[in-house]
Amino acid sequence: MQSRSKLLLEFPKVLGILAELCVSEPGAERCTRIAPFDNPKDLELEAELTRQFTDWKLETGFRLPVFPSLLGFLDHLKRPSEVFDLDALWAVSQVLGDARDVRSRMQEADPERWPLLGALTEFTWPDTLWPALKRCINADGLLRDESSPELYSVRSEIRAIHQRCTKRVKSFVDQKGIAQYMQEDFMTVSSDRYVLPLKTNFKNKLPGIIHDYSQTGETCYFEPMFLVDQNNELQELKKEERSAEKEILRYLSGLMRQEEDALRACYEFLINADILFAKARFAKRFDARPVDITEGAPLNLRNARHPLLVQSNEANVPVDLILEEGQKALIVSGGNAGGKTVCLKTLGLSALMGLSGLPVCVAEGSSMPLWRKVFVLLGDEQSIEDSLSTFTAQIKNLSDAYDSVDDSTLVIMDEFGAGTDPSQGAALAQAVVDGFLAKSSWIALATHFPALKAYALTRDEVRAASVLFDPATRKPLYKLAYDQVGASQALDVAREHGLAEDILIRAEKYMLLDGSDTSKVVERLNTLAVERERELTVLRSERDKLHEKRVRYHERFEREKAKLLDDIQTQAQSVLKKWREDKIGRKQALKELAELRKQAAVEQGGASVEDEAQAKPLGWDDLAVGMAMKHQGLGKKGVIAGLNERRQQVKLDMGGVSVWADIASLTPDHVENGPVDVTVNVPAGGAAQTMVLDLRGMRADEAEAQLYKFLDGAVLSGREELEVVHGRGTGALRKEVHRILKGFPAVARFSLAPEDRGGDGMTIVELK
C-alpha cells in the first residue's frame, strides 16, 4: 500500500485518534503502525476478533487498567550481568498483575459466543517470576521485609535503633527544655543519620555536629553527641540492608532472564488487549463496526461517514457508496463544493480502515471487495521543486502506478485531466478509465467533464452518480443520486462567493452562444432526484417504524401466549391431581380437560393444537405411550409402545413390527390421535387396543415417572387393558411396578402375564 495514498486519505490521522484511546504508551505507539493486512485470512481473523471483543466489552463493561511501558527495558535482558533496579522490577510486577487480571476476565467469556477471546489468552505464564515478584515487592513498589531472611533481620535491627533514638531524643528535649528551639516536633534523617532540626541561632548552645542547613538557612540539622554511636551503628546496618536488597534484585533479574519468553508473551498480550480496547472505544464513539471483506464481495457501504469530519463536529451527512453487480467504476459529477471529493475520500479511507482490521463508520451489513492496493490521485499535484504542473504531476503519478494496477486495486482520482485543454483532458480521462477497466480494476472518479458524464451513462461497467443540491436554496445536500449526472454549477458558486454580477451575466451569454447550456435540464434532474431521496427517506422511516411495531407486537403476543399456556397447564395438572385423589371421576376429568382445550383454542385466536404441534418440535415431555406417530424415514405410521428416557428413544409399533426411533425422526399423526392436549401430552380418543409400556433398562425413578405418565394417558384415552414390560432380572423393577399399581385409583386388578405372553417379565393391568 503506497504511503502517499495513506497520507492523501489522512489515514495517519485516524490512527492518531485510535492511539489517543489507548491507556498505555506501547499500545498507542503500536496503533500508529497499523497497516492493511497482506494475508486475507489474517484480516478476516482480526475483523472477527475485533467484532467479538467489542461485543464482549459492551456487555461486560470491563476496562483495561493503565500499565507501564517496558520498552527498552526488555532489550537489557540479553545482558547476563545486568541487575535491574526496583523501579524496573515494580513495572514488570504491574504488567504481570494487569495481564493476569485481564486474562482471567477473558477466560470467563462464553466460548460459544466469543471463542477468539479464549484463544487470545493461550500463552505461557511465568510461573516462577510472578509469585517471586508478588512476594518481594509490595503495592507501593518497595521491597518487603520478608523478601529474604537477611533483609528481614537487618530491617528489624534498624527499627530497633529508630525506637531507641526516638526515646532518647524525646528524653533529651524534655530534659534540656529545648522544645521551643526545634523547627519540628520530631527528629529527622540527614545522610542516613538521625538529627534534630534546630533553629540556626541555637546551634552553639549544645554539643554536637551540624550536618547541613535548610535552603532558607533558618534551620540546621544537628546531631547530638549521644546519637553518634547509634548513628554509626545505623550506617553499618544501612550498608547491610543495601547489600541484602541488591541480592534480591539480582535474584529477581535472573528469574526474568529465565522466563523471558513468558514475560514477553504477557507484555504482548497486554499491548494487543490495549489495541482491542481502543478499537472498541473507537467503534462506540464513531458508531463504527468491522466490515465484511471478501474476494468478489460487492462495494456496498451504507451510511458511510468520514471519521475526521465526525471528530471535528463538521457537517457529515452519511452517504451510500454502492456499485451494482458487474459494475467496477463510479463516476461522480455535480456542482462545486457539493461533496464529490468528500465521497472519494470517505471511500478510500473506509477501504484503508477496513483492510487494516479497524471498525469502519458504516451501517451494519456493509461490505467491500478485498483490495490489496489503493492508488490515490487527489487534489493539486503540482510541484514547483520538480518543475511539474498540475496536469504533468497527475500523469507522472499515474504512470508510476499503472503497471502495478490489477483486479485487486482501487483507484481514486479527483478531477483527472484538469489543467489542460478540456476536450483533450476528457478524452484522456475516458481512455484511462478504459485502461483500468481492462485490467479489471476498481475506479472511483470525480469529474466536471460533460464527455465523461455521458461516458458514465453509456457503459455497463460504470455507474454514474451526482451530488445533490437543494433546489430552493442551491445549497449542497452532501448526498448522492445514482444513475444520473449533475451540473457543475460554477456560476452559482461564483455568485455565492461574491463575483461581480456583470461578469456572471456575460458568462451566461457566452454559454448560450456556445450552445452548451444544459443547466436547465440537469437542474430538473437534480430536483427530481431530491424529491425521490426525500420520498425514500420517508419510506425508510415508515418501514423502520413498522418493523419496530411488529417486533413489539410479536414480543407481546409471545408473552401473553406463554402466560396463557402456563395458566392452562396449571389448571390441567390441578384436574389430574383431583382425579388421582378420587375427588372427581374419570368422565368429569375428561370433560374439564376438554373445556381447557377449547379455552386454549379460543384465547389463541382459534389456533388449533395441531398447528401448535406442527410449529413446535417434539420434546420428550410431549410423548406418551399410545400416541399415534409417523416415522418420517420409513414413511409408516405406528403407535408408541414404549419409551426409553435415558436413550431418548421411542419404541414404535407399526402393525406388529416394533422399531426403536429417535424423537427427531417422528411427527404426530393427528388423524389417528384426534385432538391432542398439549398441556398434559396425552392422546384423547383412538381405538380401544392394548397399550404397552416397556420399562426394561430404566432406573427405578425413571420407571416410576414413565409408569405414572403411561397410566394417566391410558385413563384419559379410555383404554381398559394395559401391558407393562419390566423384565425378569432380579425382580426389583417388578416389585416397584406392582407397588405403584396397588396405589393407583384407576387400576381394577393386575397380574403377571401368561408364559406365552412374557410370563413374570410382564404385568397385565385392567382399568376400572
Secondary structure, DSSP 8 states (H G I E B T S, - for coil): --HHHHHHTTHHHHHHHHHHT-SSHHHHHHHTT----SSHHHHHHHHHHHHHHHHHHHHH----------TTTGGGGG-TT----HHHHHHHHHHHHHHHHHHHHHHTS-TTT-HHHHHHT-S---TTHHHHHHHHB-TTS-B-GGG-HHHHHHHHHHHHHHHHHHHHHHHHHHHHT-GGGBSSSS-EEETTEEEEEEEGGGTTSSSEEEEEE-TTSSEEEEEEGGGHHHHHHHHHHHHHHHHHHHHHHHHHHHHHHHTHHHHHHHHHHHHHHHHHHHHHHHHHHHT-B--EEETT---EEEEE--HHHHHTT-----EEEE--TT--EEEEE--TTSSHHHHHHHHHHHHHHHHTT--BSS-TT-EEE--SEEEEE-S---BTTTTB-HHHHHHHHHHHHHTT--TTEEEEEESTTTTS-HHHHHHHHHHHHHHHHHTT-EEEEE---HHHHHHHHH-TTEEEEEEEE-TTT--EEEEEEES------HHHHHHHTT--HHHHHHHHHHHHHHT---HHHHHHHHHHHHHHHHHHHHHHHHHHHHHHHHHHHHHHHHHHHHHHHHHHHHHHHHHHHHHHTTSS-HHHHHHHHHHHHHHHHHHTTT--HHHHHHHS---GGG--TT-EEEETTTTEEEEEEEEETTTTEEEEEETTEEEEEEGGGEEE-HHHH-SEETTTTEE-S-----EEEE-TT--HHHHHHHHHHHHHHHHHTT--EEEEE--STTSHHHHHHHHHHHH-TTEEEEEE--GGGTGGGEEEEEE-
